[in-house]
Every structure is written in C-alpha cells, then in structure tokens.
C-alpha cells in the first residue's frame, strides 16, 4: 500500500496537469443534526460558539453541476429554491488534501465506470485554521480518487463512525470543448440611473440603500403580516427617503434556545440559510401598479419592473429577529402590499397592505443635510 499512497499523493498534487476541462454533475447529502453535533464536539474546550437556529429538513435541491477549464475558470450551479451560480476567475487548484489529512489508501474500486482509489483520512491537528475547520467537525474523511486524473469523485465526512455530509459526482467527463458562454457572467437587470446629486455631493445609487446625506422621515406603521401559534411576522417601522424607503420586519418565535448557544453573550445575526437552517422565509413587496419583487432567505431579488428589495442590517436572539430592507423606488399612491410565506413554519402566503400615499408624503419631508 505504500506504493499506492505515494501514487495517490502524486495524483492529488498534480491533478491540475492531468486534465484540460472537467464537466461534472453530482449530489450533496447532509444530516443537519449530525453535522451540528460534529461541529459542537470539535470545538476546543473553553471556546464560545453560537448555533443559529435549530436544524431542520433541507428545502434546497441537493443537485449541482460544475464546469472547470484550466488554468483559471470554474463554474458551479446549484438548483432548487436557493438556486445560485458561482463563477470563479482564478487558479483551478487541485485539492490540497495531503496538507490537511493523514491519508491511508484502503484499496481500489470502480466508480462511475472509472478506476479509483479508496482513501481514508484523519484531519491533522494544527494550531491555527483553516485545516482544523475545513471538514466541519469530521474526525474521519473517506475519498474516492480518480486513478487517472487525480480528481476526487466522492467525499464523505464522518464523526464517531457516522456519516453526516457527502458530496458525490454522478457524472464526470474530461477534456471536452466547453462553450465560452458557460463562464460569462449572466446578464442582469439594467443598472438603475443614478439619483440626481445634491449640489457638491456625489451621486447616490438607489439599489445600494438609503442616501447617506438625507435624514429619512419615519412613517407611523406597525402591522402584523402573519401569525401562527409559534410565529409572528410584522412590519414595525418604515422610514421614507426621496429615492425609496427602509422597512423593518420583525420575526418573533416560540423557539427554545439551542443547546450550546450563547444568546446572552452575542446576539444572533441574519445569515440566510444559516439563520434558519433548512428553511426559507419569503418576503415580497407589491406596488399598487402591479410591480413586485421577492427576497427569499434574505437575498436580493429584483422583478422585471425594476423594484429593488435589498436585505440590509439585521440581528436578534433565539426568539426575536429584526431585519431591515431597502425598497426602491418609492411606491405609487395606493395600497402597498407586503407578502410573507414561510412553508417550514406553516405560514402560507399572506398579505397586508400599507399606505403608499403616506410613504410618499413622508418622503417629501425628508431632510437633506447639505445644500
């Protein structure tokens, strides 16, 4: 096996020289509870950490697709309700697993019709990250390494002998001619024109948030959007500006504190999926003229009507979470709909209307700080 280990090490270090392009599809599996337990057990004695919410069933599509082209292009697409694309311009680095793991070759196998080495590894003990944190609390890592290309085709993280995360290719191809369009950034909505600047001041972009040189005018509004026995979602504050308005949404729950969290020491911070693992809180805004947009899991969304709904600062505790949103442009007069849907908490799509005219009136009274 010593000769096999030397060969695997050489494969991993030189993987990037063994293929020109790589196209792959695969699936990621996670046991949320085991993953959280593994992370907790891996925390050094005396350390302080936080658990953001309680583990729950994943509502995202586990399937992914990847395209890599040497020397410096890669793309990974994730599907499902949290669909996203990662485009990277930089070196397509081979796995640097030997620096992070003590490896042992267990044998040979066939995977996806390709010859592969089965390799086990244990994370190295190091004084500093990133290596102790690279495997999310795993004390054992299992791999299948392509015997020709040195690419990791299958990876499983285990703790206490139990798997909690697995990333596996279901299809792989090498050295195909890939279309340049795969690595082009997707065309998004046109950049909105800058707001006319005040004399002597630089222009302000409406899609980045409220202008720094204007004091907004608050609008008296507190409305519950959705209520269940365990959750309340409400709009509790609106501040109007000449270019749009801030809206603060508060979420109150009857959740119990997660074991090992430090709620009294550091308040919880919004973090998309990590704030509510396996859940999706959808919040939408509907103008009286029909324009609408939705932010899902606290990420920016923009409709074809060019309405910006941008999640900004937020935070809270185990039972209360407040999130600010920037909405631009200003709504027309009439009802301004705020919609909420939270399937994991049994909240169907629910709407409440605010007064668009009141927001417009308040915006007209916003104070410019410099003339």
N, C-alpha and C positions, 0 to 999 in steps of 0.2 A: 504493500500500500504506500510505502514511502515514495516510490517512483510515481505512483498516481498523484500523490499530494503535490509533488514538485511540478507535475504536468498541469494540474488544476491551478496552482499559483501562477504559472506562466500564462495559462489561458486567461485568467482574470486580469492580470496586469496588461496583457497585450490584446484584449478583446477588440478595442477600437481599431486595430490594424487588420482585423480578420473579416471585416465586412464594410461595404460601401454604403448600403442603405439597409434599413430594417423596418419592416411593417408588421405590426402585431395587434391582436385583439386578446382581451382577457377579462377576468372577473376578480373582484376583490370581495372577500368574506371577512366579517368582523363579528366576534361575540362581544358586545358592548360591555357586559358586566365583567367578563373575564379580563378584558382589556383594562378596565378601570381598576380591578383588583391587582392586576400585574403592575400597573403604574404605581399604585399605592405601596405595594410591597417593595418596589425597587427604590423608594425614596429613602435617602440616608437618615439614620436615626437623628432626631432633633430638628430635621428640616421642616419647614412650613410650606404647605401647598394648598391649593383650592380645587374643589370639584365643582364645575359649572353645570349644575342641573343633575337630574337623575338619568341614568342610562335608559334608553327606550329603543323600540324597534326602528331600524333604519328605514327611512322612506325615500331613499335615493336609489337610483339604478346602479347596481354594482358593476355594470359592464363598462369597459373602457376600450379605446382604440389609440394606437400610438404609431407615429411615423418618425424615423430618425434618419438623418443624412449626414455623413461625415463631410467636413470636420466639425460643423458648428451649427446645425439646425435640428430642432426637435419639436414635435407637437404631440400633445396628449389631449384627447377629448373624453369628457365624462358625460353620461346621459342622465335621464331622469329629471325629477323636479328641480334638482340643483345643477342642471346642465351647465358646463363650463368648458373652456378651452384654455390650454396652457401652450403658449408659443415661446420658445427659448432660443435666443441667439447667443451662442457661446459654445464652448467645447462640449462635445458629446462624450462625457467622461465615462470610462468603464467603472464598474463597481470597485470601490476600494475596500472590499470586504476583508482582505488579509490584515489590514491595519486595525480593523475593529473586532475581528473574531479570531479565536483559536480554532483552526479548521481541521477536520478529520474526514478523509474520504471513506465512505462506507461501502461503495461498490459502484456498479454500472447498471444502467437501466435504459429503457426506450421511452421517450416522452414526445408526443406529437409526431411520432414517426421518425424521431431523431435520436441518435446516440447521445447519452447524457451521463454525467457523473452524479451520484447521490452523495451529498456532502453535509455534514453536521458541523455546527459551530457554537462556541460559547463566547458571549461578549467579553472582551478584555476588561480588566479592572484598570481604570485610569483616573487620575486625579481631577481632570477637567473634562467638560463636554467638548465636542459633541458625542464622542463614541459611547459613553455610558447611557446616553439618551436616544441613540439612533434607533433602537429596537423596542422602544415603548415599554420597558419593564420585562422583556423576554430574558429568560435565563438559558434558552436553547433556541437555535435557529437552524431550520432544515432547508436545504437548497437542492435544486437540480440544475446543473451547469452544462450547457451545450458543449459536447466534446469536440466540436469542430470550430465553433465561433467564440466560445468563452462567454456567452450571454447567459444570464440567469433566467431560466424559463419558468421557475416555480420557486416560491419562497414562503415559508410558514414560520410564524413566531409562536413559541410555546413558553409557558410558565408552569412550573410544578408538573411537567409532563402533559399538560392540557393545551391544545392549540387555541389561540384567541384571534389571530389575524393571518390571512392567507392571500397572497397575490399570485395568480396563476395565469399564464398565457393559455389561450385556447386555439390560437392560430399564430403562426410566425412565418415570415418569408424574408429572404435576404437578397440584396443586390438587384432589386427591381429598379426600374427608372421611375422615380417619383415626380409627380407634377409640381412645378414651382408654386402653383396656387395653394398647395397644401400648407405652405409655410408663410403665406401672406396674411397680414392682419385683416380680419373681416371688416368690411365697410359698415360703419355705424351711422347713426343719425347725424345730419349735418351739425357742425358746431354752431350753437346759437350766437347771434351777433352780440358784440359787447354792448353793455348798457352805456348810454351817453355819459361820459365822465363829468363830474363836477369840475368847475374851473380850477386848474392847478393840481388835479388829482388823477391818478392813473385809472384806466377803465376797469370795471368790475365784471367778472364772469358770473352770470346768474346761475350756472349749473354747479358752481363750487360752494354755494352757500350765501348767506346774507352779506351785504356790503359792510365793510369794516368802518366806513366813515358815516354811517347813518344809525341813529337810535330808533329802533322799531317801536311801534305803538301797540301795546297789548290789546287783545280783544277779549271781552268777558265771555268765556265759554267753558263749560265743563259738561261733557255729555258722555254717558256710558254707551259704548258701541255694542258690546256683547257681555252677557252674564250667564254663567252656569254655576252649579253648586261649588265648583272648585276654582273658577277663573272669572275675573272681571277685567275687561279691556275698555279703557276710556280715553277720550281726548280731554286733557285737563288744562291746556294752555296753548294759545295762539298769539304770535307776535307778527305784525304786518310791516312790510317794508315796501318801498316803491317798486321793487322788482320781483317780489314774491312774499312768502310768509313761512315762518317756523311753526311747526306743530309738535307739541309734546304728547306722546302716547304713553300711558302708564298701564302696566300689567300687574295685577295682584293675584296671587295664587294661595292655595292652602297647602302647598308643598311642605314636606318636612325637611329639615336640614339634612344634607348628605353627610354621612359619617366621614370624618377626616377633613371636612371643610373648615375654613377659618372665617366664617361670616362676620364675626365681631371684630376681626382684625383688619381685613381688607374686603371692601365691597365688591360685589360681582360686576363684571364688565361684559357688555354685549360682545359676542364673538361669533355671530352667525350660527352655524350648526353646533358649535361647541357650547353656546349658551343654553340651548335646549337640544341635547343630543337626540338624533333620530326624529326631530320634529320640524315642522315648517309653519311659522306664523306668517300668513299673507296679509298685507295691508295695502289697500288701494285708495286712490282719490279719483272722484268722478266730477268733472265740471258740468255746469248746467247746460253747456252746448254739446255735451257728449264726449268730449276729450277725457281720456282716462289713462292711468298708469298704475302699476303694482310693484311694490317692493316685497320680495319673497326672502325670508330668512335674513332680513336686514341688509340686502344687497340692492344696489341701484337698478331700477328698471325705468325705461322711458318708452312711452307709447308713440305711435305714428303721429299723433297730434302734438308731439314735441313738448310734453309735460314732464318736468323733472321731479322725481320723488327720491331724494337723496338722504339715506340714513346718516346722521351725524353723531355727536357725542351721546353717550348713554351709560347707565350703570344701575346697580341696585343691590339687592340682598337675595336671600333664598326665597323670599316670599313677595318681593316687590321689585319691579324692573321698569325703569323710565327710559324712554328713547326719544330723542329729538329727530325730526325730519325737516328737510328744506324742500319746499314746494314752489316751483316757478313754471310759468309766470303767474301773475295774480289771476284769480278766477274771475269770470264774468259775474254780473249780478244774478241772483237766483240761488237755488239750493246747491250746496257743495257737499257731495256725498263722500263719506268715509266708510270704507268697507273692510271687514275683518273676516278671515277664515282660518281656522286652526283645527285641522282634522284630528290631530293626535290628542287634543283636549276636548273633542266632541263639540266644537264650535262651528256650526255651519256658516256659510256666507251670510253675513249680517251687515246691515247698513244703517247709518244715522246721518241726517242732514244738518250741516252748519249753514250759517247765513253768509253767502258770498258777498252781498252788499255791505255787510258790517265789516268784513275784512277789507274791502275796497276803501270804505270810509276811514278806517284806521290807518291804512297805508298812506292816504293823502295827508295825514297829520304826523307822519314820521319826520324826525328832525335831522337835517343834515348838519354835521358837526363843523364842517369848514365850507365857507362860501367861495 
